[in-house]
């Protein structure tokens, strides 16, 4: 499987309280995106101003170019992968590009291990927790909430390094899941837990799987939270 990981950072500044749903602050504007071919080239996607400096948000033309790149890579046999890319990254790239149809095609054919985990366990898990559980030796280099502030403050390189590191971490995590046939993560109580993943599935395949038991949860997350933006 030829893996291409990608990730975005948004330009919207807000204070997310513990346990608060980030969707409360949507819609979001994309500041910058990164794509990384596992073991190969990487690209950063942003909209430059007349002087070549990144603008606050990704403009339609460049968002469309990013979608075209992702779909082209799928057509050439690459596995597009993003952690929570279905619910977050592709939804907001679609908005920036004003092209839900193309983003939906990419989303259905992509691999989102976080969504697959959700369909197995009924709750989400963070990339950093899984990276630590799989012991891939990579950690988050910044708090995601700080990225929009850093971007708007002109610290573009720091944010570019961060988003690219997350794309690379995604590649390493996906590779480890495929190799080990499981997702391992560090729980909020600091314990290691695992769930078998015999094979990595596309979003389309995961959507057809039944939901797990969520009856024990006080506020279960419906599947529609991830999929409602998709074009039919």
C-alpha positions as CSV (number, residue, x, y, z in Angstrom):
1,X,0.0,0.0,0.0
2,X,1.5,3.3,-1.1
3,X,0.5,5.7,1.7
4,X,0.0,9.5,1.3
5,X,-0.8,11.1,4.6
6,X,-2.3,14.6,4.8
7,X,-3.3,17.1,7.5
8,X,-4.6,20.6,7.7
9,X,-4.4,23.5,10.2
10,X,-7.2,26.0,10.5
11,X,-6.9,29.8,10.9
12,X,-9.9,30.3,13.3
13,X,-8.9,31.3,16.8
14,X,-11.1,30.2,19.7
15,X,-10.8,28.6,23.2
16,X,-12.0,25.1,23.3
17,X,-12.9,24.0,26.8
18,X,-12.3,20.5,28.0
19,X,-15.0,18.2,26.7
20,X,-16.5,20.9,24.4
21,X,-17.5,19.9,20.9
22,X,-15.3,21.7,18.4
23,X,-18.2,21.7,15.9
24,X,-19.7,24.5,18.0
25,X,-17.2,26.9,16.4
26,X,-17.6,25.6,12.8
27,X,-17.4,26.4,9.9
28,X,-13.6,26.6,9.7
29,X,-11.1,28.2,7.3
30,X,-8.1,26.2,6.2
31,X,-4.8,28.0,6.9
32,X,-2.3,25.4,5.5
33,X,-2.3,21.7,4.5
34,X,0.5,19.2,4.1
35,X,0.8,16.0,2.1
36,X,3.5,13.5,2.6
37,X,4.2,10.4,0.5
38,X,5.5,7.8,2.9
39,X,9.2,7.6,2.2
40,X,8.9,10.2,-0.5
41,X,8.2,13.8,-1.3
42,X,6.1,16.2,0.8
43,X,4.2,19.4,-0.2
44,X,2.8,22.3,1.7
45,X,-0.4,23.9,0.5
46,X,-1.2,27.6,1.3
47,X,-2.1,30.7,-0.6
48,X,0.8,33.2,-1.0
49,X,0.3,37.0,-1.2
50,X,2.0,39.2,-3.7
51,X,5.2,39.0,-1.7
52,X,5.1,35.2,-1.4
53,X,4.0,35.2,2.2
54,X,1.1,32.9,3.2
55,X,-2.3,34.5,3.4
56,X,-4.5,33.9,6.5
57,X,-6.5,31.3,4.7
58,X,-6.3,28.9,1.8
59,X,-8.1,30.4,-1.2
60,X,-10.4,28.6,-3.6
61,X,-7.9,28.0,-6.4
62,X,-5.3,26.4,-4.1
63,X,-7.9,24.3,-2.2
64,X,-9.1,23.0,-5.6
65,X,-5.5,22.2,-6.6
66,X,-5.1,20.2,-3.4
67,X,-8.3,18.2,-4.1
68,X,-7.1,17.5,-7.6
69,X,-3.8,16.3,-6.3
70,X,-5.4,14.0,-3.7
71,X,-7.8,12.5,-6.3
72,X,-5.0,12.1,-8.8
73,X,-2.9,10.2,-6.3
74,X,-5.9,7.9,-5.6
75,X,-6.2,7.2,-9.3
76,X,-2.5,6.2,-9.5
77,X,-3.0,3.6,-6.7
78,X,-1.9,5.6,-3.6
79,X,-3.8,5.2,-0.4
80,X,-4.8,8.7,0.9
81,X,-4.8,8.6,4.7
82,X,-5.8,11.2,7.3
83,X,-6.5,10.9,11.0
84,X,-10.1,12.1,11.4
85,X,-9.8,13.3,7.8
86,X,-13.4,12.4,7.1
87,X,-15.0,14.5,9.7
88,X,-12.5,17.3,9.7
89,X,-9.8,17.8,7.1
90,X,-11.7,17.0,3.9
91,X,-14.9,18.7,5.1
92,X,-13.1,22.0,5.4
93,X,-11.0,21.6,2.3
94,X,-14.3,21.0,0.5
95,X,-15.7,24.3,1.8
96,X,-12.5,26.2,0.9
97,X,-12.6,24.7,-2.6
98,X,-16.4,25.1,-2.9
99,X,-16.4,21.5,-4.2
100,X,-18.2,19.0,-2.0
101,X,-18.6,16.6,-4.8
102,X,-14.9,16.0,-5.4
103,X,-14.0,16.0,-1.7
104,X,-16.8,13.5,-1.1
105,X,-15.4,11.1,-3.8
106,X,-11.9,11.4,-2.2
107,X,-13.3,10.9,1.3
108,X,-15.2,7.7,0.5
109,X,-12.1,6.2,-1.1
110,X,-9.7,7.3,1.5
111,X,-8.5,5.6,4.7
112,X,-9.3,7.2,8.0
113,X,-8.2,4.9,10.8
114,X,-9.8,7.2,13.4
115,X,-13.2,6.7,11.7
116,X,-12.6,2.9,11.5
117,X,-11.7,3.0,15.2
118,X,-15.0,4.9,15.9
119,X,-17.0,2.2,14.1
120,X,-15.3,-0.5,16.2
121,X,-15.5,1.2,19.6
122,X,-18.1,3.9,19.3
123,X,-15.9,6.8,20.5
124,X,-13.0,8.8,19.0
125,X,-9.3,8.6,19.8
126,X,-6.5,11.1,19.2
127,X,-3.5,10.7,16.8
128,X,-1.1,11.4,19.6
129,X,-2.6,8.8,21.9
130,X,-2.3,6.2,19.2
131,X,1.2,7.2,18.3
132,X,2.2,6.7,21.9
133,X,0.3,3.4,22.1
134,X,2.0,2.1,19.0
135,X,5.4,3.4,20.2
136,X,6.4,4.9,16.9
137,X,8.7,7.4,18.6
138,X,6.9,10.6,17.4
139,X,5.1,13.2,19.4
140,X,3.0,16.3,18.6
141,X,5.2,19.3,18.3
142,X,2.5,21.9,19.1
143,X,-0.9,22.2,20.7
144,X,-3.4,22.3,17.8
145,X,-5.2,25.2,19.5
146,X,-2.0,27.3,19.2
147,X,-1.5,26.8,15.5
148,X,-4.1,29.4,14.4
149,X,-2.6,32.0,16.7
150,X,0.9,31.3,15.5
151,X,-0.2,31.5,11.9
152,X,-2.0,34.8,12.3
153,X,1.1,36.1,14.2
154,X,3.2,35.4,11.1
155,X,5.0,32.3,12.5
156,X,4.3,30.5,9.4
157,X,7.3,28.2,9.4
158,X,6.5,26.9,12.8
159,X,3.0,26.0,11.8
160,X,4.2,24.4,8.5
161,X,6.6,22.3,10.4
162,X,3.8,21.2,12.7
163,X,1.3,20.3,10.0
164,X,3.9,18.4,8.1
165,X,5.0,16.5,11.2
166,X,1.4,15.4,11.7
167,X,1.2,14.2,8.1
168,X,4.3,12.2,8.7
169,X,3.0,10.9,12.0
170,X,-0.1,9.8,10.2
171,X,2.0,7.8,7.8
172,X,3.9,6.1,10.6
173,X,0.7,5.3,12.5
174,X,-1.0,3.9,9.5
175,X,2.0,1.7,8.6
176,X,2.1,0.4,12.2
177,X,-1.6,-0.4,12.2
178,X,-1.2,-2.4,9.0
179,X,1.8,-4.2,10.2
180,X,0.5,-5.0,13.7
181,X,-3.2,-5.5,12.6
182,X,-4.4,-3.5,15.6
183,X,-4.8,0.0,16.9
184,X,-3.1,0.6,20.3
185,X,-3.6,3.7,22.3
186,X,-3.0,5.3,25.7
187,X,-6.3,5.8,27.5
188,X,-7.2,8.9,29.4
189,X,-6.3,7.0,32.5
190,X,-2.8,6.4,31.1
191,X,-3.3,2.7,30.4
192,X,-2.4,0.9,27.1
193,X,-5.4,-0.6,25.3
194,X,-5.8,-2.3,21.9
195,X,-8.4,-3.2,19.4
196,X,-7.9,-5.7,16.5
197,X,-7.8,-4.3,13.0
198,X,-7.4,-7.3,10.6
199,X,-7.3,-4.9,7.6
200,X,-7.5,-1.2,7.0
201,X,-10.8,-0.3,5.4
202,X,-11.8,2.6,3.2
203,X,-14.3,5.1,4.6
204,X,-16.9,3.7,2.2
205,X,-16.4,0.2,3.7
206,X,-16.6,1.5,7.2
207,X,-19.8,3.4,6.5
208,X,-21.5,0.1,5.7
209,X,-20.4,-1.6,8.9
210,X,-22.9,-1.5,11.8
211,X,-22.5,0.8,14.7
212,X,-21.1,-0.7,17.9
213,X,-22.9,-0.7,21.2
214,X,-23.1,2.9,22.6
215,X,-25.7,2.2,25.2
216,X,-23.2,2.6,28.0
217,X,-22.4,6.2,27.0
218,X,-24.0,9.3,28.4
219,X,-23.6,11.3,25.2
220,X,-22.9,8.9,22.3
221,X,-21.6,10.4,19.0
222,X,-23.8,9.5,16.0
223,X,-22.2,8.4,12.8
224,X,-23.8,11.3,11.0
225,X,-21.4,13.7,12.8
226,X,-18.7,12.3,10.5
227,X,-20.7,11.8,7.3
228,X,-23.4,14.4,7.1
229,X,-21.4,16.8,4.9
230,X,-20.8,14.2,2.2
231,X,-22.5,14.5,-1.2
232,X,-24.9,11.7,-2.0
